[in-house]
Amino acid sequence: MEWLIWTGAVLSVAGLAGLVWCIGVVLRARRKGLDDDALRDTVRRMVPVNMGALAASVLGLMMVIMGVFLS
């Protein structure tokens, strides 16, 4: 079950990187001083990416826990 632990760890780190990337995109948009509609558009585009990254991170952590329990 070692492969499950390492696969889960990689997936979790990828999800975390996606979350950090989403935060960076929104912070850059805020610093540009965009108007309300443009900022809202940026955030609206980032929500699905953010949710996907969060799901990948959670799934990876579940894989790690299952790998530890089954080892």
C-alpha positions as a Markdown table, in Angstrom:
| # | Residue | x | y | z |
|---|---|---|---|---|
| 1 | Met | 0.0 | 0.0 | 0.0 |
| 2 | Glu | 3.0 | 2.3 | -0.2 |
| 3 | Trp | 2.0 | 3.3 | -3.7 |
| 4 | Leu | -1.3 | 4.5 | -2.3 |
| 5 | Ile | 0.4 | 6.7 | 0.2 |
| 6 | Trp | 2.8 | 8.3 | -2.3 |
| 7 | Thr | 0.1 | 8.7 | -4.9 |
| 8 | Gly | -2.1 | 10.4 | -2.3 |
| 9 | Ala | 0.7 | 12.6 | -1.2 |
| 10 | Val | 1.4 | 13.8 | -4.8 |
| 11 | Leu | -2.3 | 14.4 | -5.4 |
| 12 | Ser | -2.5 | 16.4 | -2.1 |
| 13 | Val | 0.5 | 18.5 | -3.0 |
| 14 | Ala | -0.9 | 19.2 | -6.4 |
| 15 | Gly | -4.2 | 20.3 | -4.9 |
| 16 | Leu | -2.4 | 22.5 | -2.5 |
| 17 | Ala | -0.4 | 24.1 | -5.4 |
| 18 | Gly | -3.7 | 24.7 | -7.2 |
| 19 | Leu | -5.1 | 26.4 | -4.1 |
| 20 | Val | -2.0 | 28.7 | -3.9 |
| 21 | Trp | -2.3 | 29.5 | -7.6 |
| 22 | Cys | -5.9 | 30.5 | -7.2 |
| 23 | Ile | -5.1 | 32.7 | -4.3 |
| 24 | Gly | -2.3 | 34.3 | -6.3 |
| 25 | Val | -4.5 | 35.0 | -9.3 |
| 26 | Val | -7.2 | 36.7 | -7.2 |
| 27 | Leu | -4.6 | 38.7 | -5.3 |
| 28 | Arg | -3.0 | 39.9 | -8.5 |
| 29 | Ala | -6.5 | 40.9 | -9.8 |
| 30 | Arg | -7.2 | 42.9 | -6.6 |
| 31 | Arg | -3.8 | 44.7 | -6.7 |
| 32 | Lys | -4.5 | 45.8 | -10.3 |
| 33 | Gly | -7.3 | 47.8 | -9.0 |
| 34 | Leu | -9.9 | 46.4 | -11.4 |
| 35 | Asp | -13.4 | 47.6 | -11.3 |
| 36 | Asp | -16.0 | 45.6 | -9.4 |
| 37 | Asp | -17.3 | 43.7 | -12.5 |
| 38 | Ala | -13.9 | 42.7 | -13.7 |
| 39 | Leu | -12.9 | 41.5 | -10.2 |
| 40 | Arg | -16.1 | 39.6 | -9.9 |
| 41 | Asp | -15.4 | 37.9 | -13.3 |
| 42 | Thr | -11.9 | 36.9 | -12.1 |
| 43 | Val | -13.3 | 35.4 | -8.9 |
| 44 | Arg | -16.1 | 33.7 | -10.8 |
| 45 | Arg | -13.6 | 32.0 | -13.1 |
| 46 | Met | -11.4 | 30.9 | -10.2 |
| 47 | Val | -14.2 | 29.2 | -8.1 |
| 48 | Pro | -14.3 | 26.0 | -10.2 |
| 49 | Val | -10.6 | 25.7 | -10.2 |
| 50 | Asn | -10.4 | 26.4 | -6.5 |
| 51 | Met | -13.1 | 23.7 | -5.8 |
| 52 | Gly | -11.3 | 21.2 | -8.0 |
| 53 | Ala | -8.0 | 21.8 | -6.3 |
| 54 | Leu | -9.6 | 21.5 | -2.9 |
| 55 | Ala | -11.2 | 18.2 | -4.0 |
| 56 | Ala | -7.9 | 16.9 | -5.2 |
| 57 | Ser | -6.2 | 17.8 | -2.0 |
| 58 | Val | -8.9 | 16.1 | 0.1 |
| 59 | Leu | -8.9 | 13.0 | -2.1 |
| 60 | Gly | -5.1 | 12.8 | -1.8 |
| 61 | Leu | -5.3 | 13.1 | 2.0 |
| 62 | Met | -7.9 | 10.3 | 2.1 |
| 63 | Met | -5.7 | 8.1 | -0.1 |
| 64 | Val | -2.8 | 8.7 | 2.4 |
| 65 | Ile | -4.9 | 7.8 | 5.3 |
| 66 | Met | -6.3 | 4.7 | 3.6 |
| 67 | Gly | -2.7 | 3.7 | 2.7 |
| 68 | Val | -1.5 | 4.1 | 6.3 |
| 69 | Phe | -4.5 | 2.1 | 7.6 |
| 70 | Leu | -4.1 | -0.7 | 5.1 |
| 71 | Ser | -0.3 | -1.0 | 5.6 |
